[in-house]
Amino acid sequence: MGDRDTQLRAVAIYDRRLSIVQQLQQACAY
């Protein structure tokens, strides 16, 4: 169960990182 919790946390961090990259790309586009 702890292993699954770690996996979910890693996915959340990765998802947040992707959204930050998209925001930076949009800012550079403008």
A tleap script that builds the chain and sets N, CA, C and O, in Angstrom:
source leaprc.protein.ff14SB
mol = sequence {
  NMET GLY ASP ARG ASP THR GLN LEU ARG ALA
  VAL ALA ILE TYR ASP ARG ARG LEU SER ILE
  VAL GLN GLN LEU GLN GLN ALA CYS ALA CTYR
}
set mol.1.N position { 0.848 -1.197 0.000 }
set mol.1.CA position { 0.000 0.000 0.000 }
set mol.1.C position { 0.888 1.254 0.000 }
set mol.1.O position { 0.602 2.235 -0.687 }
set mol.2.N position { 1.955 1.196 0.776 }
set mol.2.CA position { 2.872 2.331 0.789 }
set mol.2.C position { 3.518 2.517 -0.575 }
set mol.2.O position { 3.825 3.636 -0.985 }
set mol.3.N position { 3.722 1.394 -1.277 }
set mol.3.CA position { 4.340 1.464 -2.600 }
set mol.3.C position { 3.422 2.214 -3.564 }
set mol.3.O position { 3.874 3.023 -4.375 }
set mol.4.N position { 2.126 1.928 -3.457 }
set mol.4.CA position { 1.158 2.606 -4.328 }
set mol.4.C position { 1.101 4.100 -3.990 }
set mol.4.O position { 0.960 4.937 -4.882 }
set mol.5.N position { 1.210 4.425 -2.710 }
set mol.5.CA position { 1.175 5.823 -2.295 }
set mol.5.C position { 2.366 6.570 -2.896 }
set mol.5.O position { 2.233 7.704 -3.356 }
set mol.6.N position { 3.525 5.922 -2.886 }
set mol.6.CA position { 4.725 6.539 -3.460 }
set mol.6.C position { 4.542 6.747 -4.955 }
set mol.6.O position { 4.960 7.767 -5.504 }
set mol.7.N position { 3.916 5.779 -5.608 }
set mol.7.CA position { 3.691 5.872 -7.054 }
set mol.7.C position { 2.757 7.040 -7.373 }
set mol.7.O position { 3.005 7.808 -8.303 }
set mol.8.N position { 1.684 7.162 -6.594 }
set mol.8.CA position { 0.733 8.255 -6.825 }
set mol.8.C position { 1.415 9.599 -6.616 }
set mol.8.O position { 1.168 10.552 -7.356 }
set mol.9.N position { 2.276 9.670 -5.605 }
set mol.9.CA position { 2.974 10.926 -5.321 }
set mol.9.C position { 3.910 11.282 -6.479 }
set mol.9.O position { 4.009 12.444 -6.873 }
set mol.10.N position { 4.591 10.273 -7.016 }
set mol.10.CA position { 5.508 10.509 -8.138 }
set mol.10.C position { 4.729 11.000 -9.354 }
set mol.10.O position { 5.182 11.898 -10.064 }
set mol.11.N position { 3.565 10.414 -9.592 }
set mol.11.CA position { 2.732 10.825 -10.728 }
set mol.11.C position { 2.254 12.261 -10.531 }
set mol.11.O position { 2.216 13.035 -11.487 }
set mol.12.N position { 1.895 12.619 -9.319 }
set mol.12.CA position { 1.418 13.973 -9.043 }
set mol.12.C position { 2.533 14.987 -9.290 }
set mol.12.O position { 2.295 16.051 -9.863 }
set mol.13.N position { 3.751 14.654 -8.856 }
set mol.13.CA position { 4.894 15.552 -9.063 }
set mol.13.C position { 5.175 15.701 -10.553 }
set mol.13.O position { 5.433 16.804 -11.035 }
set mol.14.N position { 5.124 14.582 -11.285 }
set mol.14.CA position { 5.376 14.605 -12.731 }
set mol.14.C position { 4.313 15.435 -13.442 }
set mol.14.O position { 4.628 16.207 -14.348 }
set mol.15.N position { 3.051 15.278 -13.033 }
set mol.15.CA position { 1.951 16.012 -13.656 }
set mol.15.C position { 2.115 17.510 -13.409 }
set mol.15.O position { 1.886 18.325 -14.302 }
set mol.16.N position { 2.515 17.863 -12.180 }
set mol.16.CA position { 2.705 19.273 -11.837 }
set mol.16.C position { 3.840 19.856 -12.675 }
set mol.16.O position { 3.762 20.991 -13.146 }
set mol.17.N position { 4.898 19.060 -12.854 }
set mol.17.CA position { 6.050 19.519 -13.627 }
set mol.17.C position { 5.633 19.779 -15.080 }
set mol.17.O position { 6.067 20.753 -15.695 }
set mol.18.N position { 4.789 18.896 -15.617 }
set mol.18.CA position { 4.319 19.061 -17.000 }
set mol.18.C position { 3.511 20.349 -17.132 }
set mol.18.O position { 3.683 21.086 -18.103 }
set mol.19.N position { 2.644 20.626 -16.181 }
set mol.19.CA position { 1.808 21.827 -16.257 }
set mol.19.C position { 2.677 23.079 -16.161 }
set mol.19.O position { 2.394 24.082 -16.817 }
set mol.20.N position { 3.743 23.025 -15.339 }
set mol.20.CA position { 4.647 24.174 -15.213 }
set mol.20.C position { 5.358 24.418 -16.537 }
set mol.20.O position { 5.509 25.563 -16.964 }
set mol.21.N position { 5.793 23.342 -17.186 }
set mol.21.CA position { 6.481 23.466 -18.478 }
set mol.21.C position { 5.542 24.076 -19.511 }
set mol.21.O position { 5.959 24.920 -20.304 }
set mol.22.N position { 4.285 23.659 -19.507 }
set mol.22.CA position { 3.315 24.201 -20.463 }
set mol.22.C position { 3.101 25.689 -20.208 }
set mol.22.O position { 2.979 26.465 -21.156 }
set mol.23.N position { 3.055 26.095 -18.951 }
set mol.23.CA position { 2.862 27.509 -18.622 }
set mol.23.C position { 4.060 28.323 -19.108 }
set mol.23.O position { 3.897 29.426 -19.629 }
set mol.24.N position { 5.269 27.772 -18.936 }
set mol.24.CA position { 6.476 28.473 -19.380 }
set mol.24.C position { 6.474 28.608 -20.900 }
set mol.24.O position { 6.847 29.655 -21.429 }
set mol.25.N position { 6.060 27.559 -21.603 }
set mol.25.CA position { 6.022 27.605 -23.066 }
set mol.25.C position { 5.013 28.653 -23.532 }
set mol.25.O position { 5.273 29.377 -24.493 }
set mol.26.N position { 3.874 28.738 -22.864 }
set mol.26.CA position { 2.862 29.734 -23.234 }
set mol.26.C position { 3.398 31.141 -22.968 }
set mol.26.O position { 3.162 32.055 -23.758 }
set mol.27.N position { 4.116 31.317 -21.863 }
set mol.27.CA position { 4.669 32.625 -21.525 }
set mol.27.C position { 5.706 33.034 -22.571 }
set mol.27.O position { 5.777 34.201 -22.955 }
set mol.28.N position { 6.505 32.076 -23.028 }
set mol.28.CA position { 7.521 32.366 -24.047 }
set mol.28.C position { 6.850 32.681 -25.380 }
set mol.28.O position { 7.352 33.499 -26.152 }
set mol.29.N position { 5.717 32.035 -25.654 }
set mol.29.CA position { 5.003 32.265 -26.915 }
set mol.29.C position { 4.497 33.708 -26.962 }
set mol.29.O position { 4.514 34.347 -28.014 }
set mol.30.N position { 4.052 34.206 -25.824 }
set mol.30.CA position { 3.589 35.587 -25.778 }
set mol.30.C position { 4.784 36.521 -25.661 }
set mol.30.O position { 4.612 37.739 -25.607 }
savepdb mol mol.pdb
quit
